Amino acid sequence: MIKVFLIDKTGHSEAFCGPGMIRLLDEINLTRNVRKASANIGLSYSKAWKLLRLAEECAGFPLIERRQGGAGGGSATLSEKGIRFLEKYHALFEKCQASVEQIFAEIWTE
């Protein structure tokens, strides 16, 4: 998997998006619920929210839209920017994987 890092002017870097975050966003997209999504990937609900807050802070935009629930519970959907972010991450991963496979074949083919 690929991790996305933010690098500040001093050269300090911090990972804000990796495999766990992407799995969480994919599950939120499927379940429309942070609690269900976190349970499906074996992540505590509080850890899921911690990851979401950090990712949104680093990205500078909301990744999900929240709707507080009443008797039926709340929901969460990916924001438009969250959907684009997830699509771009998956596209980057696919291109990187294809490149690695091509390079591997060039080096290891006799």
N, C-alpha and C positions, 0 to 999 in steps of 0.2 A: 504494500500500500504506500501511498504518498502522503507525506505530511506537508502542510502549508505553513511557512514561517513568516512572521513579520519582523523586519529588521529596522531598528531605529537609526538615527543619525550617528550614534556612537558605535554602531556595529553590534549592539546587543540584539539577540534574536529570541523570539518566543514562539513556540508552536501553538497555533490556535485551532488547527483543523487537521485531524488525522483519521485513521480508520474508525475509531470509536465514534467520533463526531459524525462522520459520513453515515455509518450504520444507524445512528440515532436519527439523523435527518431522513434517511430512507424509510425508517419505520414510522416516523411521525407522518410522513407523506402517505403511507399505507393505512395506518390506524386512525389518523387524525386525533391522536391522544398521546400526550407525553407520558402519562403513567403506563399505558399499555405498551407504548414503544420501548420505554426503558425496561419494563419487565421482559419483553420479548428478546431483548439482547443481553439480559442478565446484568443490567445496570440499575443501581438504586435510583429511586425517583429524585432524591436530593442531589445526587451526583449528576444526573441528567440535566437538572436545572443549572447546576454550577457550570457544566460544559456549555450549555446554551448561552448563559449570560456572558461567559468569557468570549465565546466565538462572536456573539453579536457586538460586544464591546470592541473587539479587535477588528471585525469587519467594518464597523461603523454604520451598520444598518440592521434592522430586525430580520432575522432568518425565518421566524415563525410569527403567525398572528394568533393570539390567544383569545378565547371566548370563555369567560367564567360561566360555570354551570350552576344550575340549581338542583332540583330533584333528579334530573336526568344526567347530571355531570357536565363538565365543560368539554371544550374541544380545542385543538390546535392544528393549524394548517400552515404549510410553508407560505411565506410571503412571496410576492413576485420576484423580488431580488433573491430570496432564499432558493426558489426553484431554479433561477438562472445560475446561482452559485453552485448548486448541486449538479446541474447539467454540465457546467464547465469543468467541475472536478472530475466527473465521470469521463468526459471527453479527454481530458488531460491524462487520466489514468490509462485509458484505452490506447492512446497514441504512444505513451511511454512503454506500455506492455508490448505493443507491436514493434517498436524500435528495439527493445531489448531482445525480443525473439529473433529479429533479423540479424542483429549484431552477434548473438549467440551462434546462429547458424553459420555466419561468415567465419567465425573464429574456430568453431569446433568441427566444421565439415572438412573432411580430408580430400 
